[in-house]
Amino acid sequence: MKKIYYLKTCDTCKRIMKSISLDGFEFQEIKTQPISLTQLEELFLLSGSYESIFSRRAKKYSSMGLKDQELSETDYKQLILSDYTFLKRPVIIIDQDIFIGSDKKTLQQLKDYFLVD
């Protein structure tokens, strides 16, 4: 399976998607087609935690005072399901490999994947 969860208004998502071959990918724009519980649980199985796919950059993270709270895995899960902005993006799945977000390490791993493939 090849799938990308993204936000069409996100310049970072657009830039990353332009940098890789998109042949054979399924796309899910998370604002117009919110992530389902089943999909989120699949991401959890691939990533190992809900925290790893949770975005602390979301404006709601600070406006809701979440940075001052100790959140559990259940909290992260519920927050991601409640609002698309809490899903770190893009999330790129290629078979059993998952690439989450836009940090340098993730982008290098993604680049390396496409060089090898």
C-alpha positions as CSV (number, residue, x, y, z in Angstrom):
1,M,0.0,0.0,0.0
2,K,1.2,3.5,-0.8
3,K,-0.7,6.3,0.8
4,I,-0.2,9.9,1.7
5,Y,-2.2,11.8,4.4
6,Y,-1.8,15.5,3.7
7,L,-3.3,19.0,3.8
8,K,-3.7,20.7,0.5
9,T,-3.1,24.1,1.9
10,C,0.2,23.1,3.5
11,D,3.2,24.3,1.6
12,T,5.4,21.8,3.3
13,C,3.2,18.9,2.2
14,K,3.2,20.3,-1.4
15,R,7.0,20.6,-1.4
16,I,7.6,17.1,-0.1
17,M,5.1,15.6,-2.5
18,K,6.8,17.3,-5.4
19,S,10.2,15.9,-4.3
20,I,9.1,12.2,-4.6
21,S,7.6,10.0,-7.3
22,L,3.8,9.8,-6.6
23,D,3.1,6.9,-8.9
24,G,0.8,4.4,-7.4
25,F,-0.1,6.5,-4.3
26,E,-3.5,6.9,-2.8
27,F,-4.1,10.4,-1.4
28,Q,-6.2,11.5,1.5
29,E,-6.7,15.2,2.2
30,I,-7.3,15.2,5.9
31,K,-9.4,18.4,6.1
32,T,-12.0,17.3,3.6
33,Q,-11.7,13.6,4.4
34,P,-10.9,13.2,8.1
35,I,-8.9,10.3,9.3
36,S,-11.0,7.4,10.6
37,L,-10.4,5.4,13.8
38,T,-9.4,2.4,11.7
39,Q,-6.9,4.5,9.7
40,L,-5.5,6.0,12.9
41,E,-5.0,2.6,14.5
42,E,-3.1,1.5,11.3
43,L,-0.8,4.5,11.7
44,F,-0.3,3.6,15.3
45,L,0.7,0.0,14.4
46,L,3.2,1.3,11.9
47,S,4.6,4.2,14.0
48,G,4.5,2.6,17.5
49,S,2.7,5.5,19.2
50,Y,0.0,8.1,18.8
51,E,2.4,10.7,20.2
52,S,4.7,10.1,17.2
53,I,2.0,11.2,14.7
54,F,0.7,14.1,16.9
55,S,1.6,17.6,15.8
56,R,2.6,20.0,18.6
57,R,2.8,22.7,15.9
58,A,-1.0,23.0,15.6
59,K,-2.2,26.3,16.8
60,K,-4.8,24.6,18.9
61,Y,-2.1,22.8,20.9
62,S,-1.1,26.0,22.6
63,S,-4.5,27.7,22.5
64,M,-6.0,24.7,24.4
65,G,-3.2,24.8,26.9
66,L,-2.1,21.3,26.0
67,K,1.6,22.1,26.2
68,D,1.1,22.5,30.0
69,Q,-0.6,19.1,30.4
70,E,0.8,15.6,30.5
71,L,-1.0,13.8,27.7
72,S,-1.5,10.1,27.5
73,E,-1.5,7.9,24.3
74,T,-5.3,7.9,24.7
75,D,-5.3,11.7,24.8
76,Y,-3.2,11.9,21.6
77,K,-5.5,9.5,19.9
78,Q,-8.7,11.4,20.8
79,L,-7.2,14.8,19.9
80,I,-6.1,13.5,16.4
81,L,-9.6,12.1,15.8
82,S,-11.2,15.3,17.0
83,D,-9.3,17.7,14.7
84,Y,-7.3,17.2,11.6
85,T,-4.7,19.9,12.7
86,F,-3.4,17.5,15.3
87,L,-2.1,15.0,12.8
88,K,1.5,15.6,12.0
89,R,1.9,15.9,8.2
90,P,2.5,14.6,5.8
91,V,2.2,11.0,6.7
92,I,3.6,8.8,3.9
93,I,3.1,5.1,4.0
94,I,4.9,2.8,1.6
95,D,4.1,-0.9,2.4
96,Q,5.2,-1.3,6.0
97,D,7.4,1.9,6.1
98,I,6.0,5.1,7.5
99,F,7.4,8.6,7.1
100,I,5.9,11.2,9.5
101,G,6.3,14.9,9.3
102,S,8.9,17.1,7.8
103,D,11.9,17.1,10.0
104,K,15.3,16.7,8.4
105,K,15.8,13.1,9.5
106,T,12.5,12.0,8.1
107,L,13.1,13.8,4.8
108,Q,16.5,12.1,4.4
109,Q,15.0,8.7,5.1
110,L,12.3,9.4,2.5
111,K,14.9,10.5,0.0
112,D,17.0,7.5,0.7
113,Y,14.0,5.2,0.2
114,F,13.4,6.6,-3.3
115,L,17.1,6.4,-4.2
116,V,17.2,2.7,-3.2
117,D,13.8,1.8,-4.7
